[in-house]
Amino acid sequence: MKPNSTAYRLAATALFALAALTGSGGAFSQPPATTAAVKTIPGMPPVSNPLNLYSDAAAGHFSPAVQGQLSRVYVPNLRSNDVYVIDPETAKVLYKIKVGRSPQHVVPSWDLQTLWVANNAEGRRDGSLTPVDPRTGLPGAPAPVDDPYNMYFTPDGKSAIVVAEAQKRLDFRDPHTMQLQYSIQTPECGGINHADFAIDGSYALFTCEFNGSVAKIDLASRSVVAYLRLRMPQMRLKEGSPLLDPVLEVNRQTTGMPQDIRISPDGRRFYVADMDADGVHVIDAGSFTEVGFIRTGLGTHGLYPSRDGRLLYVANRSTHKIHGRRHGPGSVSVIDFATEKVVANWGIPDGGSPDMGGVSADGRYLWLSGRFDDEVYRIDTSNGAVTKIKVGQEPHGLAVWPQPGRYSLGHTGNMR
């Protein structure tokens, strides 16, 4: 069934109705936005538009630093220990790169000159970071690094932040040599994994997958300053609930499973995907309190803003389980930032497991890995139509490259 068919539109309507009945949809009261200049931390590039911090990552806003870099999609495959390289125009696999053990994410560097493959060697201590030259698409010599599940960069570009998930630790390293500078322990953040940064660059919020919480990291004092336990909704989608006939059940989970996190265009909210809650928690940046919840779909996982900063694409991975089955009821929801309402739901034809990825440079496509189906989805952002591409075993944090923007904060392309 086509994602833009009448049946899919009816399914979206049904999900909206369920959200309304359970009090988990709709907009939340916000104070008016301001156009006052943002005072950023030293060394961080200025915020060009306080109403849309994504404005410099709009379609066509390429930095001169990416001139001559190849247009490619890099897909790390967790179980086959390789990266598939895709031509985004033809949607064909060009070749594959052998990398270290358990590659999780492909991370663009702050200066846009290197793509780092984070090989965290699950359950072992021989993790590494493999550099890929975006001008040739070829790898360099790997740097040995302990437990690099994910990686970010401080807004001033002075440090790479290696997320040592199993160690409950953030390792700040030289962004070029990866030599250790210092570490921040996060003992109450089990499963620390994804992050985003305040509009002024003064702090970061990291999600704690196995504690159902968010950790606030002050970058000046180099410390955890607060934890926020996320509230679980009273109802959630039943495991295996299909997009065309969604079923809610009483939520007996007391602790969520937060995944990706993204800041609102005006910097006043953070949105946290929760795989056990089937939706997005809304956090007020100023008070560091939860102020709302938006139900999206089963197994909410990845978050990606549109190129114009109006919409937030939400990947719903199809299950509450860490290891799911093939051809599950995966979907993508679209949230309007201004109203904080879901405005569309797109299913994956014949089922799927949309996970992590990014938006194409022109904004036409959303690229996502199909975690449990060994495939990649190229989703047309105008109507939700899906092209499937077979890749290696258990693809995860793919990167679309190059992307518009002045610098990268890491992950699969958190561009500013």
TADA-V577040 format. One record per residue. N is the residue number from 1. RES is the residue in one letter. SS is DSSP state (hx for helix, st for strand, lp for the rest). NEAR is the number of other C-alpha atoms within 12 Angstrom. Layout:
((N:RES:SS:NEAR) (N:RES:SS:NEAR))
This chain:
((1:M:lp:19) (2:K:lp:19) (3:P:lp:34) (4:N:lp:25) (5:S:lp:19) (6:T:hx:14) (7:A:hx:19) (8:Y:hx:31) (9:R:hx:24) (10:L:hx:22) (11:A:hx:29) (12:A:hx:34) (13:T:hx:25) (14:A:hx:26) (15:L:hx:41) (16:F:hx:31) (17:A:hx:23) (18:L:hx:28) (19:A:hx:32) (20:A:hx:21) (21:L:hx:17) (22:T:lp:23) (23:G:lp:20) (24:S:lp:33) (25:G:lp:30) (26:G:lp:28) (27:A:lp:24) (28:F:lp:23) (29:S:lp:16) (30:Q:lp:21) (31:P:lp:11) (32:P:lp:10) (33:A:lp:19) (34:T:lp:16) (35:T:lp:15) (36:A:lp:12) (37:A:lp:18) (38:V:lp:24) (39:K:lp:18) (40:T:lp:21) (41:I:lp:23) (42:P:lp:17) (43:G:lp:16) (44:M:lp:28) (45:P:lp:28) (46:P:lp:24) (47:V:lp:32) (48:S:lp:26) (49:N:lp:25) (50:P:lp:27) (51:L:lp:27) (52:N:lp:33) (53:L:lp:38) (54:Y:lp:38) (55:S:hx:30) (56:D:hx:31) (57:A:hx:36) (58:A:lp:31) (59:A:lp:25) (60:G:lp:21) (61:H:lp:26) (62:F:st:26) (63:S:lp:27) (64:P:hx:18) (65:A:hx:23) (66:V:hx:30) (67:Q:lp:18) (68:G:lp:18) (69:Q:lp:25) (70:L:lp:26) (71:S:lp:29) (72:R:st:36) (73:V:st:50) (74:Y:st:55) (75:V:st:58) (76:P:st:52) (77:N:st:43) (78:L:lp:38) (79:R:lp:27) (80:S:lp:26) (81:N:lp:34) (82:D:st:35) (83:V:st:48) (84:Y:st:44) (85:V:st:40) (86:I:st:36) (87:D:st:24) (88:P:lp:34) (89:E:lp:20) (90:T:lp:16) (91:A:lp:27) (92:K:st:24) (93:V:st:25) (94:L:st:23) (95:Y:st:20) (96:K:st:25) (97:I:st:28) (98:K:st:30) (99:V:lp:38) (100:G:lp:40) (101:R:lp:35) (102:S:lp:39) (103:P:st:44) (104:Q:st:52) (105:H:st:51) (106:V:st:53) (107:V:st:55) (108:P:st:48) (109:S:lp:48) (110:W:lp:40) (111:D:lp:32) (112:L:lp:40) (113:Q:lp:32) (114:T:lp:36) (115:L:st:50) (116:W:st:56) (117:V:st:56) (118:A:st:55) (119:N:st:48) (120:N:lp:41) (121:A:lp:31) (122:E:lp:26) (123:G:lp:18) (124:R:lp:18) (125:R:lp:21) (126:D:lp:21) (127:G:lp:34) (128:S:st:37) (129:L:st:46) (130:T:st:41) (131:P:st:38) (132:V:st:36) (133:D:st:29) (134:P:lp:34) (135:R:lp:22) (136:T:lp:18) (137:G:lp:31) (138:L:st:27) (139:P:st:28) (140:G:lp:22) (141:A:lp:18) (142:P:lp:24) (143:A:st:31) (144:P:st:26) (145:V:lp:37) (146:D:lp:37) (147:D:lp:39) (148:P:lp:50) (149:Y:lp:45) (150:N:st:50) (151:M:st:53) (152:Y:st:48) (153:F:st:46) (154:T:lp:45) (155:P:lp:40) (156:D:lp:30) (157:G:lp:29) (158:K:lp:25) (159:S:lp:33) (160:A:st:40) (161:I:st:49) (162:V:st:51) (163:V:st:44) (164:A:st:39) (165:E:hx:38) (166:A:hx:31) (167:Q:hx:29) (168:K:lp:32) (169:R:st:35) (170:L:st:45) (171:D:st:35) (172:F:st:33) (173:R:st:30) (174:D:lp:24) (175:P:lp:38) (176:H:lp:27) (177:T:lp:23) (178:M:lp:30) (179:Q:lp:21) (180:L:st:22) (181:Q:st:20) (182:Y:st:20) (183:S:st:27) (184:I:st:31) (185:Q:st:25) (186:T:lp:35) (187:P:lp:23) (188:E:lp:28) (189:C:lp:38) (190:G:lp:30) (191:G:lp:33) (192:I:st:43) (193:N:st:45) (194:H:st:49) (195:A:st:44) (196:D:st:47) (197:F:st:45) (198:A:lp:41) (199:I:lp:39) (200:D:lp:34) (201:G:lp:33) (202:S:lp:28) (203:Y:st:32) (204:A:st:39) (205:L:st:45) (206:F:st:51) (207:T:st:47) (208:C:st:40) (209:E:lp:36) (210:F:lp:29) (211:N:lp:32) (212:G:lp:34) (213:S:st:41) (214:V:st:48) (215:A:st:44) (216:K:st:38) (217:I:st:36) (218:D:st:24) (219:L:lp:31) (220:A:lp:18) (221:S:lp:13) (222:R:lp:23) (223:S:st:24) (224:V:st:28) (225:V:st:23) (226:A:st:23) (227:Y:st:28) (228:L:st:33) (229:R:st:29) (230:L:lp:39) (231:R:lp:32) (232:M:lp:33) (233:P:lp:32) (234:Q:lp:25) (235:M:st:28) (236:R:st:43) (237:L:st:39) (238:K:lp:26) (239:E:lp:30) (240:G:lp:31) (241:S:lp:27) (242:P:lp:31) (243:L:hx:42) (244:L:hx:30) (245:D:hx:21) (246:P:lp:30) (247:V:lp:23) (248:L:st:30) (249:E:st:20) (250:V:st:17) (251:N:lp:22) (252:R:lp:17) (253:Q:lp:24) (254:T:lp:21) (255:T:lp:23) (256:G:lp:41) (257:M:lp:42) (258:P:st:48) (259:Q:st:47) (260:D:st:44) (261:I:st:45) (262:R:st:49) (263:I:st:41) (264:S:lp:40) (265:P:lp:39) (266:D:lp:35) (267:G:lp:32) (268:R:lp:34) (269:R:st:38) (270:F:st:42) (271:Y:st:51) (272:V:st:55) (273:A:st:53) (274:D:st:51) (275:M:lp:45) (276:D:lp:46) (277:A:lp:46) (278:D:lp:52) (279:G:st:54) (280:V:st:53) (281:H:st:48) (282:V:st:41) (283:I:st:35) (284:D:st:28) (285:A:lp:30) (286:G:lp:19) (287:S:lp:15) (288:F:lp:28) (289:T:st:26) (290:E:st:27) (291:V:st:28) (292:G:st:30) (293:F:st:41) (294:I:st:46) (295:R:st:52) (296:T:lp:57) (297:G:lp:59) (298:L:lp:47) (299:G:lp:47) (300:T:st:48) (301:H:st:55) (302:G:st:52) (303:L:st:51) (304:Y:st:49) (305:P:st:42) (306:S:lp:39) (307:R:lp:36) (308:D:lp:28) (309:G:lp:33) (310:R:lp:28) (311:L:st:32) (312:L:st:44) (313:Y:st:52) (314:V:st:54) (315:A:st:52) (316:N:st:49) (317:R:lp:51) (318:S:lp:46) (319:T:lp:41) (320:H:lp:36) (321:K:lp:24) (322:I:lp:22) (323:H:lp:16) (324:G:lp:27) (325:R:lp:24) (326:R:lp:24) (327:H:lp:26) (328:G:lp:34) (329:P:st:41) (330:G:lp:50) (331:S:st:50) (332:V:st:56) (333:S:st:52) (334:V:st:41) (335:I:st:38) (336:D:st:27) (337:F:lp:37) (338:A:lp:26) (339:T:lp:20) (340:E:lp:34) (341:K:st:34) (342:V:st:38) (343:V:st:31) (344:A:st:33) (345:N:st:43) (346:W:st:48) (347:G:st:46) (348:I:lp:45) (349:P:lp:30) (350:D:lp:21) (351:G:lp:36) (352:G:st:42) (353:S:lp:48) (354:P:st:55) (355:D:st:51) (356:M:st:50) (357:G:st:45) (358:G:st:52) (359:V:st:45) (360:S:lp:38) (361:A:lp:33) (362:D:lp:27) (363:G:lp:31) (364:R:lp:24) (365:Y:st:33) (366:L:st:46) (367:W:st:51) (368:L:st:52) (369:S:st:52) (370:G:st:52) (371:R:lp:46) (372:F:lp:35) (373:D:lp:36) (374:D:lp:32) (375:E:st:40) (376:V:st:48) (377:Y:st:48) (378:R:st:40) (379:I:st:39) (380:D:st:26) (381:T:lp:34) (382:S:lp:18) (383:N:lp:25) (384:G:lp:32) (385:A:lp:28) (386:V:st:34) (387:T:st:30) (388:K:st:31) (389:I:st:31) (390:K:st:27) (391:V:lp:39) (392:G:lp:34) (393:Q:lp:27) (394:E:lp:39) (395:P:st:42) (396:H:lp:52) (397:G:st:49) (398:L:lp:52) (399:A:st:51) (400:V:st:47) (401:W:st:47) (402:P:lp:46) (403:Q:lp:45) (404:P:lp:38) (405:G:st:35) (406:R:lp:38) (407:Y:lp:38) (408:S:st:46) (409:L:lp:42) (410:G:st:42) (411:H:lp:49) (412:T:lp:50) (413:G:lp:51) (414:N:lp:47) (415:M:st:48) (416:R:lp:45))
